[in-house]
Amino acid sequence: MSHFRRPVTPAEIGPTLQQLIDELVPGGQPIYVDVRPLEGAPANECFPLVDALVERLGGQRLLGWSLWEFPTLFVEAEFHAVWQMGTGRLVDPAPKQEATERVLFLPDTSSTYTGLQVNNVRRAIRQDPLLQAYLRTFDAQFELLNRGERAGQHGMVSLLDDEAQEMYEIQLQREQLHLQLAACFPEVGPYHPCPCGSGKKVRWCHREAAPKGQPR
């Protein structure tokens, strides 16, 4: 047996995820979208990838939120874009840092993309001070990486001196909290159904790697 250690595509919509959906898009209906990553494209750069596909092949860009869940701990919404083909089919062309066959996508017709980074929205499933502190480290990291002129920058960010130390402290705190929360991680075996709902066994889907590290 091992433990799940990072968010995955939700297999179903639980109460906390439903509350997040209602908060972001009242009355919204999320749908599963196949991930078809473009070879050689950078990970998580959905907006330029989708725009390039629209220009080359037609269709349109659809904005919304990718929904994730760390089973038993928290749910998360990531501002995202998918490609709507001329046939109406939705496809996610952006490679992921962790291989994923599909995403749960919440269309948001009221949203706009201005070129600025948008912080992920996270909501705890359980009321746990350690978990709340853990989630705050992601907000602290986002604030640091998007501070001042960096707000409009994309790609790798270089931090120097005091800010480099600040990042180190944030990541150290997250790692320590991650280890303290390990007892709460759901146990899964290699032949259990994967919690992402793909229908595959864990061994052939979201197989867990090293026991250390961060969820994503």
C-alpha positions in Angstrom: 0.0 0.0 0.0 1.1 3.6 -0.7 -0.5 7.0 -0.2 -1.8 9.4 -2.7 0.3 12.6 -2.6 -1.1 15.1 -5.0 -4.3 16.4 -6.6 -5.9 14.5 -9.4 -8.9 14.9 -11.7 -11.9 14.3 -9.4 -13.9 11.1 -10.0 -17.0 12.7 -8.7 -18.3 16.0 -7.3 -18.4 16.0 -3.6 -19.9 18.7 -1.3 -16.7 20.8 -1.0 -16.1 20.7 -4.7 -19.7 21.6 -5.4 -19.4 24.6 -3.1 -16.3 25.7 -5.0 -18.1 25.4 -8.3 -21.1 27.4 -7.0 -18.6 30.1 -5.8 -16.8 30.4 -9.1 -19.7 29.9 -11.6 -23.1 29.8 -9.9 -25.2 27.2 -11.7 -22.1 26.0 -13.6 -21.8 22.5 -15.0 -18.3 21.0 -15.2 -17.5 18.5 -17.9 -14.7 16.1 -18.5 -12.4 17.1 -21.3 -9.8 14.9 -22.9 -6.2 16.0 -22.6 -4.3 15.8 -26.0 -1.0 17.4 -25.2 0.9 19.0 -28.1 4.3 17.4 -28.5 7.1 19.6 -27.4 4.9 22.3 -26.0 5.7 23.7 -22.5 3.7 22.4 -19.6 0.7 24.4 -18.3 0.8 27.1 -21.0 -2.8 26.7 -22.1 -3.6 30.2 -23.3 -1.0 30.6 -26.1 -1.4 27.0 -27.1 -5.1 27.3 -27.5 -4.8 30.6 -29.4 -2.3 29.1 -31.8 -4.7 26.2 -32.5 -7.6 28.6 -33.1 -5.5 30.7 -35.5 -4.3 27.6 -37.4 -7.3 25.3 -37.3 -10.3 27.4 -36.4 -12.7 26.9 -33.5 -12.5 29.1 -30.5 -10.9 29.4 -27.0 -13.1 28.6 -24.1 -12.2 30.0 -20.7 -12.9 28.4 -17.3 -11.4 26.4 -14.5 -9.7 23.0 -14.3 -10.9 21.3 -11.1 -8.7 19.1 -9.0 -9.0 17.2 -5.8 -6.5 15.9 -3.3 -8.7 13.1 -1.8 -9.6 13.8 1.8 -7.7 17.1 2.0 -8.6 19.8 -0.4 -10.1 20.8 -3.8 -8.6 23.3 -6.2 -9.6 25.3 -9.2 -7.0 26.4 -11.8 -7.9 29.2 -14.3 -7.6 27.5 -17.7 -8.4 27.5 -21.4 -9.4 24.6 -23.6 -9.9 24.5 -27.4 -13.4 24.2 -28.8 -13.1 22.6 -32.2 -15.3 23.5 -35.1 -17.3 20.4 -34.4 -17.9 21.6 -30.8 -15.7 19.0 -29.2 -13.5 20.3 -26.4 -9.8 19.4 -26.1 -7.2 20.4 -23.7 -3.9 20.7 -25.6 -1.7 21.8 -22.7 0.9 19.2 -21.4 0.7 18.7 -17.6 3.5 18.4 -15.2 1.9 15.0 -14.2 0.4 13.0 -17.1 -3.4 13.2 -17.0 -5.8 11.8 -19.6 -8.7 14.1 -18.8 -9.5 17.2 -16.8 -12.7 18.2 -15.1 -13.4 21.6 -16.8 -15.8 24.3 -15.5 -16.7 26.7 -18.3 -16.8 30.3 -17.2 -18.3 32.6 -19.9 -18.0 35.6 -17.6 -14.2 35.4 -17.3 -11.6 37.2 -19.3 -7.8 36.6 -19.8 -5.7 39.7 -19.5 -2.3 38.1 -19.7 -1.8 38.2 -15.9 -1.3 35.1 -13.8 -4.4 34.0 -11.8 -3.9 32.3 -8.5 -5.5 28.9 -8.0 -8.5 28.8 -5.7 -8.2 26.1 -3.0 -10.7 25.0 -0.4 -10.0 22.5 2.5 -12.2 19.4 2.7 -11.4 19.0 6.4 -11.0 21.6 9.1 -7.4 21.1 10.1 -5.0 24.0 11.2 -2.1 22.2 9.5 -3.9 21.9 6.3 -5.0 25.6 6.4 -1.3 26.5 6.9 -0.3 24.2 4.1 -2.7 25.9 1.6 -1.5 29.3 2.7 2.0 28.5 1.5 0.7 28.3 -2.1 -0.9 31.8 -1.8 2.4 33.1 -0.3 4.4 31.6 -3.2 2.0 33.0 -5.8 2.2 36.5 -4.2 6.0 36.4 -4.3 6.3 35.1 -7.8 3.9 37.7 -9.1 5.1 40.7 -7.0 5.6 44.0 -8.8 6.7 43.8 -12.4 6.7 40.0 -12.3 2.8 40.0 -12.4 2.8 40.0 -16.2 5.8 37.7 -16.7 5.6 34.1 -17.8 8.0 31.2 -17.6 10.9 30.8 -15.2 11.4 33.5 -12.6 14.7 34.3 -11.0 14.7 35.5 -7.4 17.7 37.2 -5.7 18.8 37.9 -2.1 15.9 38.5 0.3 13.3 37.2 -2.1 15.3 34.0 -2.8 15.4 33.5 1.0 11.7 34.2 1.3 11.0 31.5 -1.4 13.2 29.0 0.4 11.4 29.6 3.7 8.0 29.2 2.0 9.0 25.9 0.3 10.6 24.6 3.5 7.4 25.3 5.4 5.4 23.6 2.8 7.6 20.5 2.8 7.4 20.3 6.6 3.7 20.6 6.6 3.4 18.1 3.8 5.2 15.6 5.9 3.0 16.3 8.9 -0.1 15.8 6.8 1.1 12.5 5.4 -0.9 10.5 7.9 -4.1 12.0 6.3 -3.2 10.9 2.8 -5.6 8.2 1.5 -4.1 4.8 1.1 -4.2 3.1 -2.3 -2.8 -0.1 -3.7 -1.4 -0.6 -7.2 -4.5 -2.5 -8.2 -7.1 -0.3 -6.6 -9.3 1.9 -8.9 -7.5 5.2 -9.4 -9.2 8.0 -7.4 -9.1 10.2 -10.5 -12.0 8.2 -11.9 -10.3 7.1 -15.1 -11.4 3.5 -14.7 -7.8 2.3 -14.6 -6.0 0.7 -11.8 -3.6 3.0 -9.9 -0.6 1.1 -11.3 -1.4 2.1 -14.8 -2.7 5.6 -14.1 -1.7 8.0 -11.3 1.1 5.8 -10.0 2.8 7.3 -7.0 6.6 7.9 -7.1 8.9 8.9 -4.3 7.6 9.3 -0.8 8.8 12.8 -0.5 7.9 15.9 -2.5 5.0 18.3 -3.1 1.6 17.5 -4.5 2.2 19.3 -7.8 
